[in-house]
C-alpha cells in the first residue's frame, strides 16, 4: 500500500513588503522617542551637568532620536511605507490577517507625503506595530536584545 507523503496544509501568512528588521528598528526608535518628556528650561544660565543632564530626556525639535526615526521612515519605499501603515492599523485592531489586503489597499489610498508625520502622530505606534508583527508570528525580542 503506498504511503501518503503529503504534508498537512500549514497556515500561511500574507507577505510583507517591509522586512521585520526595519519594522523592529522603527519600533525601538519610536519607543526611545516616546520616552522623551516635554522641553523645560530649568535655568537658562545653567549648564547640562548642573541640571543632571535632564535635557537628554526632553523632546527637542532637533532631537537625534526623532531625526533617526524620521529618516528611517522616510527612507522606506512606498510599498514599505504602505505596509508600515497597514501594520499599525492591524495592530490597533482595525482588522485581522484575513483583512490584510484590504488594510493595504486602504493604506495605499491614504498614502501621501505626510506619512512620517501621520505615523509619528500616533503615540501608540510602537505598540501597534509590535502587535501587528505578532499577528504575523514575528517578534522583535531578538532584534531588541541585539541592538540595545
C-alpha positions as CSV (number, residue, x, y, z in Angstrom):
1,X,0.0,0.0,0.0
2,X,1.6,3.4,-1.0
3,X,2.3,5.9,1.8
4,X,0.8,9.3,1.6
5,X,3.7,11.7,1.7
6,X,1.5,14.8,1.5
7,X,2.2,17.2,4.3
8,X,-0.7,18.7,6.2
9,X,-1.5,22.2,5.0
10,X,0.2,24.9,7.0
11,X,-1.1,28.2,7.9
12,X,0.4,30.8,5.6
13,X,0.6,34.5,6.3
14,X,0.4,37.3,3.8
15,X,3.7,38.6,2.6
16,X,5.1,41.8,4.0
17,X,6.9,44.2,1.6
18,X,8.9,45.5,4.6
19,X,11.5,43.5,6.4
20,X,10.9,42.7,10.1
21,X,14.3,44.2,10.9
22,X,13.2,47.6,9.5
23,X,9.9,47.4,11.5
24,X,11.7,46.4,14.7
25,X,14.2,49.3,14.2
26,X,11.3,51.7,13.9
27,X,9.7,50.2,17.0
28,X,12.9,50.6,19.0
29,X,13.4,54.2,17.8
30,X,9.7,55.1,18.4
31,X,9.9,53.8,22.0
32,X,13.0,55.9,22.6
33,X,11.2,58.9,21.1
34,X,8.1,58.3,23.1
35,X,10.1,58.1,26.3
36,X,11.0,61.8,25.9
37,X,9.4,64.5,28.1
38,X,8.3,67.9,27.1
39,X,11.0,70.5,27.0
40,X,11.5,72.6,30.1
41,X,14.0,75.3,30.8
42,X,15.1,75.0,34.4
43,X,17.6,77.8,34.4
44,X,18.8,79.3,31.1
45,X,22.1,80.3,32.8
46,X,22.9,76.8,34.0
47,X,24.7,74.0,32.1
48,X,23.8,70.4,31.4
49,X,25.8,69.0,34.4
50,X,24.1,71.4,36.8
51,X,20.7,70.2,35.5
52,X,21.7,66.5,35.9
53,X,21.6,66.1,32.1
54,X,17.8,66.3,32.1
55,X,17.7,67.7,28.6
56,X,18.7,64.3,27.2
57,X,15.3,63.1,28.3
58,X,13.4,66.0,26.8
59,X,11.8,66.3,23.4
60,X,13.7,68.9,21.4
61,X,13.0,69.9,17.8
62,X,16.4,68.8,16.7
63,X,16.3,65.6,18.8
64,X,18.6,63.0,17.3
65,X,16.2,60.1,18.1
66,X,13.4,61.9,16.3
67,X,15.7,62.6,13.4
68,X,16.7,58.9,13.2
69,X,13.1,57.8,13.3
70,X,12.0,60.3,10.6
71,X,15.0,59.3,8.5
72,X,14.2,55.6,8.9
73,X,10.5,56.0,7.8
74,X,11.4,58.5,5.0
75,X,14.0,56.1,3.6
76,X,11.4,53.4,3.1
77,X,10.0,52.9,-0.4
78,X,6.3,53.5,-1.0
79,X,5.4,49.8,-0.6
80,X,7.2,49.6,2.7
81,X,5.5,52.7,4.0
82,X,2.1,51.3,3.0
83,X,2.9,48.1,4.9
84,X,4.0,50.1,7.9
85,X,0.7,52.0,8.0
86,X,-1.2,48.8,7.4
87,X,0.7,47.0,10.2
88,X,-0.1,49.9,12.6
89,X,-3.8,49.6,11.7
90,X,-3.7,45.8,12.0
91,X,-2.0,46.2,15.5
92,X,-4.6,48.7,16.7
93,X,-7.4,46.2,15.8
94,X,-8.7,47.6,12.5
95,X,-8.8,44.1,11.1
96,X,-7.2,40.7,11.2
97,X,-4.8,38.9,8.9
98,X,-7.7,37.9,6.7
99,X,-8.2,41.7,6.1
100,X,-4.5,42.3,5.3
101,X,-5.2,43.0,1.6
102,X,-8.0,45.4,2.4
103,X,-5.8,47.2,5.0
104,X,-3.0,47.5,2.5
105,X,-5.4,48.9,-0.1
106,X,-6.8,51.5,2.3
107,X,-3.2,52.4,3.3
108,X,-2.2,52.8,-0.3
109,X,-5.2,55.1,-0.9
110,X,-4.4,57.1,2.2
111,X,-0.6,57.3,1.5
112,X,0.8,60.7,0.8
113,X,3.7,62.9,1.6
114,X,2.6,63.2,5.2
115,X,3.2,59.5,6.1
116,X,6.0,60.3,8.5
117,X,4.0,63.0,10.3
118,X,1.0,60.7,10.4
119,X,2.9,57.8,11.9
120,X,4.8,60.0,14.4
121,X,1.4,61.5,15.5
122,X,0.4,58.1,16.8
123,X,1.6,57.9,20.4
124,X,1.0,54.1,20.4
125,X,2.9,53.5,17.2
126,X,5.4,51.1,18.7
127,X,2.7,49.1,20.4
128,X,0.6,48.9,17.3
129,X,3.5,47.9,15.1
130,X,4.6,45.3,17.6
131,X,1.1,43.8,17.8
132,X,0.7,43.8,14.0
133,X,4.0,41.9,13.6
134,X,2.9,39.4,16.3
135,X,-0.1,38.6,14.2
136,X,2.4,37.6,11.5
137,X,4.2,35.4,14.1
138,X,7.1,37.8,14.2
139,X,8.7,39.2,17.4
140,X,11.3,41.9,17.9
141,X,12.7,40.4,21.1
142,X,15.8,39.0,19.4
143,X,16.3,42.2,17.4
144,X,16.0,44.4,20.5
145,X,18.4,42.3,22.5
146,X,21.0,42.5,19.7
147,X,20.6,46.3,19.2
148,X,20.0,47.7,22.7
